[in-house]
Amino acid sequence: MSKVEGLPKFKTREAVDFVIIGSGAAGGVLAKELSGNGFNVVVLEQGLYRTAADFKHDEIKVMFQNELMNHPGWNDPQTFRNTESKIAKVSQGGAPPALYARGVGGSSVHFTANYWRFHQSDFKERSLLGPMEGTGFADWPVSYEELEPYYTKVEWECGVSGQPGPFEAPRSRPYPVPPLPVKSSGVLFEQGARAMGLHPQPAPMAILSKPHNGRPACIHCGFCMGFGCEANAKSSTLASMIPLAEATGRCEIRPLSTVFRIETDASGRASEVVYLDAAGQEQAQKAKAVILSANGAETPRLLFLSESARSPNGLANSSGIVGKYLMGNGHSVTHAAFEHPLNEFKSVQVTRIVHDFYENDPARGFYGGGGMDARPYLDSTPIMYALEGLPPGKPRWGKEYKQLLRHYFTRKMSVLGSTTSVPLASNNITLDPNLKDDKGRPVIRMTYMDHADDLAMATFLQDRAVEILSAAGAKEIWREPVEGETVLAHLLGTCRMGNDPATSVVDKYHRAHDVPNLFICDGSSFVSSGRGQPTMTIQALAFRAAEHISRFARRNEI
Amino acid sequence: MTTRVNSRRDFLKTGSTVFGTSWIALNMPLALAAGQAAGQNMQAAAAFENITAREAVVLGAIADQVIPVDESPSASEIGVVHFIDVVLGGFMAGNAPLLRQGLEDLDTRSKLIDSDQKGFAELSFEQQKKLLRSVEDTPFFDTFHFMTICGMFCMPEYGGNREHAGWDLLGFNHQHAWQPPFGYYDAAVHDAGAEGGKTDEQG
């Protein structure tokens, strides 16, 4: 729980200026900006309010019991299918199809913290490349130039380590702190990539290499991807934004508060947000405006759950596209072993990236682009490594297995390729018609199959990874099969932005076309997927949205 | 030995076959203090809370097939049986019936191999190995394998990974802070006193 003294306690029956649903990458930024601009803000977060001291190196709890991802109060499963003609099946244990953290700070607490800016082209590929039949391929209603000041705000206010790369779009300010120290995987990846004539660069990471904004530098403990940061060096909103929001004295964070619906009044405006509080009591917080930042799966779910006689297909869904155009980014994974120890279990996941294949290239024969990075991936922690880290065809028990475990752990690295996702209406989040959670809410149903171009791009990047690793002198290289994603950590596109209310859910200021005092700002706002690292852009959108929403509120235009 | 498709996504997808199956099981608080005690009382005969002494012997024999003794300790010496005892009272309680059935099945099969013996634990190392190969693709073995690996490489508070012997096997040094150089290939870069980003500026 927060240690800040004198935090406000707003009354549920008196309308606050804003209720923000979700305290993650977007919600945390909006809470800080709006409270900083003088507005009273209540943040409803379904998870716990953990702090750095609560984060441990406990692989069993974090990786196998999903401690940071489970609903803290009850069973809330999800279902998955790869095509709409199938009945979705429940996913229990393991990783859920829509993979996100619950808790103050949301998924920014457990993310890997790759912070690539989008390129100018990401916002206007439909204009640049022409239409793609049968898809939702479209331009954004905002440009890189409009978003640039807010990318800079993310880098300086949240805290991003890096140095400008050879392919990135113009920037108005350098990074606040230099790149994190290069790891052996980064050195090898850089050597191999240069030998291939490519242009590797230090990875921009939302992890501090030097103290910044009163927060400490990374201690290189190695428990980053999937874990919370015990040092407050990872720039989650929990570490960077929430303390500033609370320091205004105008922001109340309510953890363990799960929203069930957004109520609308007779005029169709959002009036209050109904939720179960930490004690299991139903509450309804009145608000002048509601901001939905619950992530690209929970956000459409809440809109569907908020259906009414006026909005029978879900709130803000007159277009019928809420939940559609889900994009998760395609991936390919390539492993390699080297002669000497790399010790990839130390420090952050990624220190070098390659963006030579970022832009679409007609010569490839398919749409798409992507980025590559060097990292330990799931082999940075011992149990995950021992279960699945050896090359294919090796024994998984016995004397030889033990000897192989000894050999590979320190000598392995991986290259991850991340790609575009073509927006498809058939990839979506809906309410499962057959399954409810323990509190009677229909659960999240994900329907997802990567477009053939996404898989082709992932394979293309894997081919390049093999070349790079080979040029770097790898002793062994092996590929994980490129196949359709079944677990999405990036939940994008399900309430897309646009100027036309018939083909989008929110306008360019994140205001719902149908509901004047409802704003939706998180990964769901995306029109295209970028190249695999969306959080930087989610936060830039949130900073920009906060500025415009504040302007509307001051002018009484909400 | 079995050959498996090396896909982390397979693992993520099929996790449910080896984890506790319900939210309640997954969220059952695990008594880490009890695990610690189990780790400390490894030599004591009555250290087990959730398994019988006989089950402990058989579990230890199978665990030592997964991670046998060589120049470093075997799984049972590292505390894997104590780990299993702890988690069967916690988040893997739901797996107990599958585990017990598998142990009984192994004892039954063992008597077919050598009717003079009491069961699996009394077979020779080579006989045990051969018998396990015949069940290595079963849910029982998958579950047992998962528990053994967790017991080998978990935080020692769970009763396994005694004196960090599991981590030592891998070369995983568990400390809370590191400084560069981290490995062989970045040593030269950091020895040259270069800052994080500045490695190799050609090109």
Contacts between the chains, C-beta under 8 A, distances in Angstrom:
chain1	res1	chain2	res2	distance
A	56	B	155	7.8
A	57	B	155	7.0
A	57	B	174	7.2
A	57	B	176	8.0
A	58	B	155	5.6
A	59	B	153	7.5
A	59	B	154	6.9
A	59	B	155	7.6
A	60	B	150	6.0
A	60	B	154	5.4
A	60	B	155	7.5
A	60	B	158	6.7
A	64	B	15	7.6
A	64	B	19	6.2
A	64	B	150	7.4
A	65	B	19	7.7
A	65	B	20	7.9
A	65	B	26	5.1
A	65	B	27	7.4
A	65	B	91	5.7
A	66	B	26	7.0
A	70	B	23	6.9
A	70	B	26	6.6
A	70	B	27	6.4
A	71	B	23	7.8
A	74	B	23	7.0
A	75	B	22	7.1
A	75	B	23	3.4
A	75	B	24	7.6
A	77	B	23	7.9
A	91	B	16	7.3
A	92	B	16	5.1
A	92	B	21	6.3
A	92	B	22	7.6
A	93	B	15	4.9
A	93	B	16	3.7
A	93	B	18	7.8
A	93	B	19	3.7
A	93	B	20	6.8
A	93	B	21	6.3
A	93	B	26	7.0
A	94	B	11	7.9
A	94	B	12	5.5
A	94	B	13	6.4
A	94	B	14	6.8
A	94	B	15	2.5
A	94	B	16	5.3
A	94	B	19	6.7
A	95	B	12	4.4
A	95	B	15	6.7
A	161	B	196	7.4
A	162	B	197	7.7
A	163	B	197	4.5
A	178	B	195	5.7
A	178	B	196	5.0
A	178	B	197	5.4
A	179	B	196	4.2
A	179	B	197	3.6
A	180	B	196	5.3
A	181	B	180	4.3
A	181	B	182	7.8
A	181	B	186	7.6
A	181	B	190	6.7
A	181	B	195	7.9
A	181	B	196	4.5
A	182	B	180	7.8
A	182	B	186	5.5
A	182	B	189	5.9
A	182	B	190	8.0
A	182	B	196	6.5
A	182	B	197	7.8
A	182	B	199	5.4
A	183	B	180	7.9
A	183	B	182	5.2
A	183	B	183	6.8
A	183	B	186	5.7
A	184	B	182	6.2
A	184	B	183	3.5
A	184	B	184	6.3
A	184	B	185	3.7
A	184	B	186	4.6
A	186	B	186	7.2
A	186	B	199	7.8
A	187	B	185	4.6
A	187	B	186	4.9
A	187	B	189	6.0
A	187	B	199	6.7
A	188	B	185	5.5
A	190	B	199	6.3
A	190	B	200	6.2
A	191	B	200	7.6
A	194	B	200	7.1
A	194	B	202	7.4
A	194	B	203	5.5
A	199	B	203	6.6
A	202	B	196	6.8
A	202	B	197	4.1
A	209	B	196	5.5
A	219	B	176	6.7
A	219	B	177	3.9
A	219	B	178	7.3
A	220	B	177	6.5
A	220	B	178	4.1
A	220	B	179	6.8
A	220	B	180	7.6
A	220	B	182	7.3
A	221	B	175	8.0
A	221	B	176	5.4
A	221	B	177	6.2
A	221	B	178	7.0
A	222	B	178	7.2
A	230	B	176	7.5
A	333	B	8	6.8
A	338	B	185	7.3
A	340	B	183	7.4
A	340	B	184	3.6
A	340	B	185	6.7
A	341	B	171	6.9
A	341	B	183	5.3
A	341	B	184	5.4
A	342	B	182	7.6
A	342	B	183	4.1
A	342	B	184	6.9
A	342	B	185	6.2
A	343	B	171	7.7
A	343	B	182	5.1
A	343	B	183	4.1
A	344	B	182	7.9
A	344	B	183	7.3
A	345	B	172	5.6
A	346	B	178	4.5
A	346	B	182	4.3
A	346	B	183	7.6
A	347	B	178	6.3
A	347	B	180	7.7
A	347	B	182	5.7
A	351	B	196	7.9
A	377	B	8	7.5
A	378	B	8	5.4
A	382	B	153	3.8
A	382	B	166	7.0
A	382	B	167	6.1
A	382	B	170	5.6
A	382	B	172	5.0
A	383	B	149	5.8
A	383	B	150	5.7
A	383	B	153	4.7
A	383	B	154	6.8
A	385	B	170	7.2
A	386	B	149	4.7
A	386	B	152	6.8
A	386	B	153	5.7
A	386	B	170	7.5
A	387	B	11	6.5
A	387	B	146	7.0
A	387	B	149	5.5
A	388	B	6	7.0
A	388	B	8	5.6
A	388	B	11	5.0
A	390	B	6	7.7
A	391	B	6	6.8
A	392	B	3	7.0
A	392	B	4	7.1
A	392	B	5	6.8
A	392	B	6	3.8
A	393	B	3	4.9
A	395	B	1	3.9
A	395	B	2	7.5
A	396	B	1	7.4
A	396	B	2	6.6
A	396	B	4	7.0
A	396	B	145	6.7
A	397	B	1	7.7
A	397	B	65	6.3
A	397	B	66	4.2
A	397	B	67	7.7
A	397	B	132	7.6
A	397	B	136	7.3
A	397	B	145	6.4
A	398	B	1	7.0
A	398	B	65	6.7
A	398	B	66	7.3
A	398	B	68	6.8
A	398	B	129	7.0
A	399	B	68	5.3
A	399	B	70	6.4
A	400	B	1	7.8
A	401	B	66	7.4
A	401	B	67	7.7
A	402	B	67	5.4
A	402	B	68	6.5
A	402	B	70	6.5
A	402	B	169	7.3
A	403	B	70	7.6
A	405	B	169	6.5
A	405	B	170	6.1
A	406	B	169	6.0
A	406	B	170	6.8
A	406	B	171	7.3
A	409	B	170	4.0
A	409	B	171	5.6
A	409	B	172	6.4
A	410	B	170	7.5
A	410	B	171	4.5
A	410	B	183	7.4
A	438	B	23	7.8
A	478	B	6	6.7
A	480	B	6	6.2
A	480	B	7	5.2
A	480	B	8	6.3
A	480	B	9	7.4
A	481	B	5	6.8
A	481	B	7	5.5
A	483	B	7	7.5
A	483	B	9	6.9
A	485	B	9	7.9
A	486	B	9	6.4
A	486	B	12	7.6
A	486	B	13	5.7
A	487	B	9	6.9
A	487	B	12	5.4
A	487	B	13	7.6
